[in-house]
Each structure stands twice: as structure tokens, then as C-alpha cells.
Amino acid sequence: MKKNNYIIELKNISISFDGETILENLNLSIKDREFITFLGPSGCGKTTILRTIAGFLTPDSGDIYFDGENISKLPPHKRNINTVFQRYALFPHLNVFENIAFGLKIQNLPKDEIKSRVERLLKVVNLQGYEKRKPSQLSGGQQQRVAIARALVNRPKVLLLDEPLAALDLKLRKEMQLELKEMQQKLNTTFIYVTHDQEEALTMSDTVIVMNEGEIQQIGTPQNIYNEPKNAFVADFIGQSNILNGKMLKDYKVNFAGGIFDCVDKGFKTNQPVDVVIRPEDLHIVPKEEAKFMGIIDSIVFKGVHYEIEVFAQNMYLLVHTTKYYEKGSMVGLNFEPDDIHIMAKLFEQTTNIIPAEIIQKNTISFMGIEFIRENLNFEVGTKLNLTIAPNSISLVSSDLSDIVLTLDSIIYKGAYNEMLFYVEDESYKENYILVHSENEEEVGTELGLKFDFEKIEVAKR
């Protein structure tokens, strides 16, 4: 029996495809009548969750509760849940009224009730007067509204929306964001939305769930997610951020960008490596006497309501948003307040690469299927080694020139470089990742060639 305000509860949900784990022991509760959005990059598991709630996927383990009842074994058509997909799938031979009424006619409802329900939904989606038009006579936004009305006319308690605005142009997408939120409020229906567009999530949602690699990174209101990101992934994915390497000296004191600064964070270990986040709008251009450090404007771009400025300072690039114009090449001061600094534990404590290796013949070292020669080694064949390889001693090259090709698992802009993690399927390598610092901009999920600077590799007996 239902004892709370949750409409959907996922308990210990695990799903894998072809031996690859997509979700593992995921637990989540969704409140009734809220607009909740799953936000994350492609392949993070958000659509998998949606399809599991709808009943199109059966989890390997775990249970799904709807309004307090276990629906794990119910087929999709017996769940009081409807779905709107990116492809509208309207019936081209039926007009708007007939498309919306289709599900009601299948239920053999009285004609008066069908007419009443369809007319109400036409009003909600602002399509009065379009009843007799065919889908081909509608714009993309109007077709989307018909698809939503068709899903809502059956009065589901939950509406699932899988990137329904992705096919629309930018202006129409922005308009539909506001309309969707208004529909949800008028109908008091739970909307569960999936997108990789941060603006959509922040504009429409009561609650945002940020996901990455099948794991929930943070749950909160749009304001909380933006202003208080829990880790560097959330900060980098939601809005623009300056994410810098730092060290927490003690409570309320952090070392980064060559200086020691006051902050409002506490509870970290002494000298713990941390990620320091300062949003571009929280970096202020000030006179030299008020500056924490000086820098040179490297670029300036007008963005409509503000200028986006890149300032090279403290051997890194910092992004600044300001409403004032400054000349490229100008020397400027930068300032920020303690509460503009957000301190987060690092997602990955790894700061360099320590890779297991072995002597396979005299002066020849093997690691990860790669061999290189290091003269004057005094190790016997079979000796186990650890190789220390700095992140900036690995270059990105074309696959034909590479030592190894790996898939980019994550990328975070760190001011002076991009911090990249490449997943390694090697049981002997406990870190599981190769850390690379590069100025390249690359897409997560892309296979890239890596080239090692063998002369800079430190060799030590394990």
C-alpha cells in the first residue's frame, strides 16, 4: 500500500546488454505531479531508465513500483503510463482529431466523451481549429503537440518524454519548452523527461537528475544543480565552468592558481586534492589594486546579453562573462569572493599514470601490448615493473601513428588543458584508466590514438 508521495520507485534495478552493465543497483524515487528530467550525455543510461519504467525493457534484477504497487511484470499496455518519443509516429491518413482520439476509440468510449476529451486536449496544446488537418499540413512543433495530446488523452498518471524536442529548430524548441511546462502544470500529471540539453532541463524541471555512465551524479532543483554542483562532471556538464586543480589546506582555505584563498567549504582532509569551480559570471574584471591576479584578454565574443571573454592568467585560460566590452590583448585584473568558489572532491584521485609492466628480454619493456627499449637496465627477464607516465607525456595522434587506440571515457576542461580519461580493459592495471592532458577538443566515446613519450617514462621495480 502506498505510504508516501512517490508515484514511481525503482529499487535495485540492474540492466546489462551483451555482457555490458548499463545500470547497476539503481535506486530512485519520483514524486507525484512533478516535472523531473534525466540529463546526461548519450549512452549514460537515461533512456534505458525511461524504457524500463514504460515496460519496454525488463531489468535483470530489481523492482519497479507504480503508486505503491509492484508493476515489474506488467506489460506496457497495462501500466497507466504513456510515452512520447522523438519520432512522433502520427498516423498520416488520420486528421488531428482522429490521431488524438485513436486510443479512446479502441477503448470503445462513448462518442460524446471522446469529443469532450479531445477538445479539452486541443485547448491545452493550443491546437483549436486544427482538428481536420492532416499531419503533413502541420509544422514540426504542431505535430509534436498532437503526439503529446494523443498520449495525454488517455489520462495517464505519468507521461514519459524521450528527447521529444530534438528534431525541432532552436526557436521552436525554446517555445515548446515553456509550453510543455505549462501543460504539465495545467494537467497535474507527472512528466518524466529525458534530454542531453542542459537548457531544457534547467528551464522546465522541478527536479533534475544528472547521470553519467549509468550512475546518478546528482539530484536537485535546477538552481541547486547549477549553483552547487557535487563534482566536476556536473559542473562541466551544467553550464560553463572554470574547473581548476586545487588542494584543500584546511577548512575554509584552498590553494589553486598559484595562490591561497578563502572559501566557504569545509570537511576535506588536510592537503586533499580537489576540483575548484568558479562560474564565468562569478569572475569579475577589476582594477589592478583590487585583483587577486592579473591576466591578458585572449579572445572576446558577444553573446547577446553578455560578452564571453577568455583571459590568460596564472598559466591557464579562464572564462569570464561580463556586460562590459574590453579590447583583446588588454591587461585586466580578476577578482572573486569566497562564496564564488565551489570545492568538490575529485571524481578520480588519479593524478598520474602508474602502469604495470615487465621485462620481456634484455632492455625491452612491455606494457599494455606495447614494447619499448630502455638501455642499460639492470633487470632480469621476467622482472615486474611500475612505469610512471605523466599525463602530458602522452599525445593524441592518428590511429596509424599511435602506440595504442583507446576510447575516450570523459573530458573536463581544466583551464590550461583538457583532462581526459581513457578506459583500459586490462585486469593487471588496477587504475582502469589512462590519464591524458591535452589541448585537443574531442568527443566522449570516440576511439583515439595515444602516443607515449618513452624517454620521459620513469621505470621502477615493483
PATORGU-256372 format. One line per field, with one value per residue (C-alpha): residue number from 1; x, y negated, z negated. Coordinates in nm, 2 decimals, padded with zeros to 4 digits. Layout:
// PATORGU-256372
k = (NUM	...) .
X = (X	...) .
Y = (Y	...) .
Z = (Z	...) .
This chain:
// PATORGU-256372
k = (1	2	3	4	5	6	7	8	9	10	11	12	13	14	15	16	17	18	19	20	21	22	23	24	25	26	27	28	29	30	31	32	33	34	35	36	37	38	39	40	41	42	43	44	45	46	47	48	49	50	51	52	53	54	55	56	57	58	59	60	61	62	63	64	65	66	67	68	69	70	71	72	73	74	75	76	77	78	79	80	81	82	83	84	85	86	87	88	89	90	91	92	93	94	95	96	97	98	99	100	101	102	103	104	105	106	107	108	109	110	111	112	113	114	115	116	117	118	119	120	121	122	123	124	125	126	127	128	129	130	131	132	133	134	135	136	137	138	139	140	141	142	143	144	145	146	147	148	149	150	151	152	153	154	155	156	157	158	159	160	161	162	163	164	165	166	167	168	169	170	171	172	173	174	175	176	177	178	179	180	181	182	183	184	185	186	187	188	189	190	191	192	193	194	195	196	197	198	199	200	201	202	203	204	205	206	207	208	209	210	211	212	213	214	215	216	217	218	219	220	221	222	223	224	225	226	227	228	229	230	231	232	233	234	235	236	237	238	239	240	241	242	243	244	245	246	247	248	249	250	251	252	253	254	255	256	257	258	259	260	261	262	263	264	265	266	267	268	269	270	271	272	273	274	275	276	277	278	279	280	281	282	283	284	285	286	287	288	289	290	291	292	293	294	295	296	297	298	299	300	301	302	303	304	305	306	307	308	309	310	311	312	313	314	315	316	317	318	319	320	321	322	323	324	325	326	327	328	329	330	331	332	333	334	335	336	337	338	339	340	341	342	343	344	345	346	347	348	349	350	351	352	353	354	355	356	357	358	359	360	361	362	363	364	365	366	367	368	369	370	371	372	373	374	375	376	377	378	379	380	381	382	383	384	385	386	387	388	389	390	391	392	393	394	395	396	397	398	399	400	401	402	403	404	405	406	407	408	409	410	411	412	413	414	415	416	417	418	419	420	421	422	423	424	425	426	427	428	429	430	431	432	433	434	435	436	437	438	439	440	441	442	443	444	445	446	447	448	449	450	451	452	453	454	455	456	457	458	459	460	461	462) .
X = (00.00	00.13	00.26	00.43	00.40	00.61	00.44	00.74	01.00	01.29	01.46	01.79	01.75	02.03	02.03	02.30	02.32	02.56	02.75	02.79	02.64	02.42	02.26	02.37	02.16	02.00	01.75	01.53	01.20	00.99	00.73	00.37	00.29	00.64	00.84	01.15	01.43	01.71	02.00	02.33	02.54	02.45	02.49	02.46	02.15	01.88	01.67	01.72	01.56	01.27	01.21	01.23	00.96	00.74	00.78	00.97	01.27	01.28	01.55	01.79	01.71	01.52	01.16	00.95	00.67	00.39	00.17	00.28	00.21	00.48	00.45	00.77	00.59	00.32	00.33	00.34	-00.03	-00.13	00.07	-00.10	00.20	00.23	00.54	00.62	00.92	01.15	00.97	00.61	00.47	00.14	-00.10	-00.06	-00.41	-00.59	-00.65	-00.55	-00.88	-00.86	-00.50	-00.57	-00.89	-00.74	-00.67	-01.01	-01.19	-01.00	-01.15	-01.50	-01.57	-01.89	-01.86	-01.96	-01.68	-01.43	-01.53	-01.51	-01.17	-01.01	-01.15	-01.00	-00.66	-00.67	-00.72	-00.43	-00.19	-00.32	-00.45	-00.81	-00.92	-00.67	-00.89	-00.93	-00.58	-00.35	-00.01	00.16	-00.02	00.13	00.47	00.71	00.60	00.23	00.30	00.48	00.18	-00.05	00.17	00.16	-00.21	-00.26	-00.05	-00.23	-00.59	-00.59	-00.53	-00.21	-00.07	00.28	00.39	00.74	00.91	01.22	01.40	01.07	01.21	01.54	01.41	01.28	01.47	01.62	01.35	01.07	01.24	01.26	00.89	00.79	01.00	00.77	00.46	00.55	00.59	00.26	00.08	00.23	00.11	-00.24	-00.29	-00.12	00.04	00.39	00.63	00.95	01.17	01.49	01.74	02.11	02.03	02.11	01.89	01.58	01.65	01.70	01.41	01.13	01.22	01.12	01.39	01.70	01.88	02.23	02.36	02.69	02.79	02.48	02.52	02.33	02.58	02.34	01.97	01.83	01.64	01.78	01.91	02.08	02.24	02.37	02.49	02.61	02.74	02.86	03.15	03.35	03.13	02.82	02.99	03.12	02.80	02.57	02.65	03.01	03.27	03.63	03.74	04.09	04.31	04.35	04.45	04.24	04.48	04.23	03.87	03.79	04.14	04.22	04.53	04.48	04.61	04.93	04.76	04.59	04.23	03.94	03.64	03.32	03.39	03.50	03.52	03.80	04.13	04.44	04.61	04.34	04.35	04.02	03.85	03.78	03.49	03.43	03.15	03.23	02.97	03.15	03.48	03.49	03.72	03.85	04.13	04.48	04.47	04.15	04.27	04.36	04.57	04.63	04.57	04.56	04.24	04.29	03.95	03.62	03.28	02.95	02.67	02.37	02.33	02.69	03.05	03.23	03.60	03.89	04.16	04.51	04.62	04.83	04.94	04.58	04.27	03.98	03.63	03.47	03.11	03.06	02.83	03.12	03.34	03.72	03.98	04.16	04.51	04.42	04.57	04.30	04.26	04.04	03.86	03.62	03.46	03.49	03.13	03.21	03.45	03.30	03.52	03.45	03.62	03.78	03.59	03.92	04.21	04.45	04.69	04.95	04.97	05.14	05.12	05.24	05.50	05.75	06.10	06.04	06.40	06.72	06.65	06.30	05.99	05.63	05.31	04.95	05.07	05.33	05.71	06.00	06.37	06.54	06.92	07.14	06.86	06.99	06.68	06.65	06.39	06.06	06.11	05.79	05.80	05.59	05.60	05.52	05.39	05.29	04.96	05.13	05.38	05.11	04.99	04.68	04.77	04.60	04.55	04.81	05.08	04.97	05.10	04.75	04.39	04.16	03.81	03.77	03.56	03.54	03.68	03.68	03.82	04.08	04.18	04.52	04.43	04.15	04.17	04.09	04.03	04.07	03.93	04.16	04.04	04.34	04.29	04.65	04.61	04.41	04.35	04.15	04.21	04.49	04.50	04.59	04.63	04.58	04.46	04.26	03.88	03.74	03.40	03.34	03.30	03.55	03.83	04.16	04.53	04.77	05.14	05.38	05.70	05.91	06.21	06.01	05.87	06.01	06.09	06.10	06.09	05.76) .
Y = (00.00	-00.35	-00.54	-00.83	-01.09	-00.88	-00.78	-00.58	-00.39	-00.20	00.04	00.21	00.20	00.37	00.40	00.53	00.57	00.82	00.85	00.48	00.33	00.03	-00.02	00.15	00.14	-00.18	-00.32	-00.62	-00.77	-01.01	-01.23	-01.26	-01.55	-01.68	-01.76	-01.55	-01.54	-01.29	-01.48	-01.34	-01.26	-00.99	-00.64	-00.74	-00.52	-00.78	-00.63	-00.29	-00.40	-00.55	-00.24	-00.03	-00.25	-00.21	00.16	00.19	00.33	00.59	00.54	00.83	00.77	00.52	00.40	00.11	-00.03	-00.25	-00.43	-00.18	00.13	00.36	00.34	00.52	00.79	00.59	00.54	00.18	00.16	00.24	-00.04	-00.38	-00.53	-00.68	-00.77	-01.04	-00.96	-01.18	-01.04	-01.15	-00.84	-01.01	-00.83	-01.02	-00.92	-01.05	-01.41	-01.58	-01.49	-01.13	-01.09	-01.22	-01.02	-00.69	-00.54	-00.63	-00.47	-00.15	-00.15	-00.19	-00.50	-00.69	-00.95	-01.24	-01.15	-01.11	-01.45	-01.62	-01.47	-01.56	-01.91	-01.97	-01.84	-02.05	-02.36	-02.25	-02.21	-02.53	-02.35	-02.45	-02.49	-02.24	-01.93	-01.85	-01.90	-01.60	-01.57	-01.67	-02.00	-02.08	-02.23	-02.02	-02.19	-02.13	-01.76	-01.73	-01.88	-01.63	-01.35	-01.48	-01.53	-01.17	-01.04	-01.26	-01.20	-00.85	-01.03	-00.86	-00.94	-00.95	-01.08	-00.97	-01.20	-01.08	-01.38	-01.49	-01.83	-01.71	-01.73	-02.09	-02.41	-02.62	-02.89	-02.63	-02.42	-02.71	-02.78	-02.42	-02.41	-02.67	-02.51	-02.16	-02.31	-02.49	-02.17	-01.97	-02.23	-02.25	-01.88	-01.79	-01.49	-01.36	-01.43	-01.23	-01.38	-01.27	-01.51	-01.58	-01.95	-02.13	-02.44	-02.22	-02.06	-02.39	-02.56	-02.30	-02.09	-02.08	-01.82	-01.74	-01.40	-01.43	-01.09	-00.96	-00.60	-00.45	-00.63	-00.92	-01.20	-01.45	-01.51	-01.85	-02.16	-02.34	-02.61	-02.37	-02.17	-02.48	-02.67	-02.37	-02.10	-01.79	-01.71	-01.82	-01.62	-01.80	-02.14	-02.08	-01.94	-02.20	-02.54	-02.67	-02.65	-02.71	-02.39	-02.41	-02.17	-02.27	-02.15	-02.20	-02.32	-02.32	-02.42	-02.74	-02.76	-02.64	-02.65	-02.69	-02.90	-02.98	-03.13	-03.06	-03.18	-03.19	-02.97	-02.86	-02.49	-02.25	-01.89	-01.79	-01.62	-01.83	-01.88	-01.68	-01.73	-01.89	-02.04	-02.41	-02.55	-02.92	-03.00	-03.26	-03.51	-03.49	-03.61	-03.99	-04.22	-04.48	-04.74	-04.61	-04.71	-04.50	-04.20	-03.86	-03.81	-03.97	-03.83	-03.92	-03.90	-03.64	-03.65	-03.82	-03.71	-03.89	-03.65	-03.88	-03.96	-03.94	-03.92	-03.59	-03.66	-03.42	-03.56	-03.40	-03.42	-03.21	-02.99	-02.90	-03.02	-03.15	-03.21	-03.54	-03.66	-04.04	-04.30	-04.54	-04.54	-04.51	-04.51	-04.19	-04.20	-04.42	-04.35	-04.31	-04.22	-03.93	-03.90	-03.66	-03.63	-03.32	-03.21	-03.22	-02.93	-02.58	-02.30	-01.94	-01.61	-01.48	-01.22	-01.05	-01.08	-00.97	-01.25	-01.05	-00.71	-00.42	-00.13	00.23	00.36	00.64	00.71	00.95	00.95	00.76	00.39	00.44	00.34	00.45	00.29	00.29	00.48	00.20	00.26	00.01	00.03	-00.13	-00.09	00.01	00.17	00.40	00.61	00.98	01.11	01.15	00.87	00.69	00.31	00.00	-00.27	-00.63	-00.82	-01.19	-01.29	-01.54	-01.28	-01.12	-01.27	-01.23	-01.12	-00.94	-00.57	-00.47	-00.66	-00.55	-00.31	-00.22	-00.31	-00.36	-00.50	-00.85	-00.80	-01.15	-01.50	-01.80	-02.14	-02.25	-02.59	-02.52	-02.18	-01.92	-01.63	-01.31	-00.96	-00.66	-00.33	-00.03	00.33	00.48	00.68	00.62	00.25	00.16	-00.21	-00.11	-00.45	-00.63	-01.00	-01.24	-01.62	-01.77	-02.09	-01.89	-01.90	-01.55	-01.38	-01.13	-00.78	-00.84	-00.60	-00.79	-00.71	-00.76	-00.81	-00.77	-00.97	-00.67	-00.88	-01.05	-00.73	-00.66	-00.29	-00.12	00.23	00.34) .
Z = (00.00	00.08	-00.22	-00.06	00.23	00.47	00.80	00.93	00.73	00.88	00.63	00.70	01.08	01.28	01.66	01.89	02.27	02.43	02.11	02.06	01.75	01.82	01.48	01.16	00.83	00.92	00.67	00.74	00.62	00.83	00.67	00.79	01.02	01.06	01.38	01.35	01.61	01.66	01.80	01.93	02.23	02.49	02.35	01.99	01.92	01.91	02.20	02.05	01.73	01.92	02.12	01.80	01.64	01.95	01.96	02.29	02.10	01.83	01.57	01.49	01.12	00.91	00.88	01.02	00.81	00.95	00.70	00.44	00.65	00.79	01.17	01.26	01.45	01.61	01.98	02.11	02.21	01.86	01.70	01.65	01.83	02.18	02.38	02.63	02.85	03.06	03.37	03.34	03.52	03.61	03.85	04.18	04.31	04.00	03.92	03.59	03.41	03.52	03.42	03.07	03.04	03.16	02.82	02.69	02.99	02.93	02.57	02.73	02.52	02.60	02.88	02.65	02.41	02.69	02.83	02.49	02.40	02.74	02.74	02.39	02.50	02.82	02.59	02.36	02.66	02.84	03.15	03.16	03.52	03.65	03.59	03.96	04.07	04.16	04.00	04.34	04.31	03.97	03.86	03.66	03.33	03.41	03.49	03.15	02.97	03.14	03.03	02.67	02.68	02.81	02.52	02.26	02.38	02.21	01.88	01.78	01.43	01.58	01.92	02.04	02.29	02.47	02.62	02.79	02.90	03.05	03.41	03.38	03.47	03.19	03.17	03.18	02.92	02.68	02.73	02.67	02.35	02.20	02.34	02.20	01.86	01.88	02.00	01.70	01.46	01.61	01.61	01.28	01.45	01.36	01.65	01.68	01.94	02.10	02.26	02.31	02.34	02.02	02.11	02.15	01.81	01.63	01.80	01.74	01.45	01.08	01.03	01.24	01.22	01.37	01.50	01.63	01.72	01.57	01.23	01.08	01.02	00.85	00.79	00.71	00.83	01.13	00.91	00.67	00.96	01.12	00.81	00.60	00.84	00.65	00.87	01.18	01.42	01.31	01.31	01.66	01.80	01.65	01.78	01.83	01.56	01.48	01.32	01.17	00.98	00.62	00.28	-00.04	-00.30	-00.59	-00.64	-00.45	-00.29	00.06	00.27	00.65	00.94	00.76	00.45	00.12	00.10	-00.15	-00.06	-00.24	-00.22	-00.50	-00.58	-00.35	-00.46	-00.50	-00.17	00.01	00.39	00.50	00.81	00.77	00.97	01.04	01.28	01.55	01.42	01.08	01.21	01.21	01.41	01.17	01.14	01.06	00.69	00.63	00.83	00.69	01.01	01.35	01.70	02.07	02.27	02.54	02.70	02.67	02.82	02.80	02.68	02.69	02.32	02.22	02.36	02.33	02.26	02.23	02.00	01.99	01.63	01.40	01.70	01.78	01.96	01.76	01.89	01.78	01.86	01.84	01.98	02.05	02.36	02.33	02.60	02.70	02.56	02.26	01.92	01.67	01.30	01.19	00.86	00.69	00.35	00.11	00.19	00.56	00.51	00.51	00.38	00.48	00.42	00.74	00.93	01.00	00.75	01.02	01.10	01.30	01.46	01.28	01.52	01.45	01.69	01.74	01.88	02.17	02.29	02.23	02.21	02.35	02.15	02.23	02.11	02.24	02.55	02.62	02.62	02.60	02.53	02.24	02.25	01.95	01.75	01.48	01.45	01.54	01.79	01.61	01.36	01.28	01.31	01.25	01.51	01.41	01.71	01.67	01.83	02.05	02.18	02.38	02.71	02.92	03.27	03.57	03.51	03.77	03.58	03.23	02.98	02.87	02.96	02.66	02.62	02.45	02.14	02.01	02.07	01.84	01.93	01.67	01.79	01.93	02.08	02.11	01.86	02.05	01.92	02.14	02.02	02.03	02.03	01.85	01.53	01.43	01.44	01.13	01.21	01.52	01.68	01.87	01.78	02.06	02.06	02.40	02.56	02.81	02.81	02.85	02.82	02.54	02.68	02.97	03.03	03.03	03.09	02.80	02.84	02.54	02.49	02.39	02.29	02.02	01.86	01.51	01.46	01.11	00.99	00.85) .
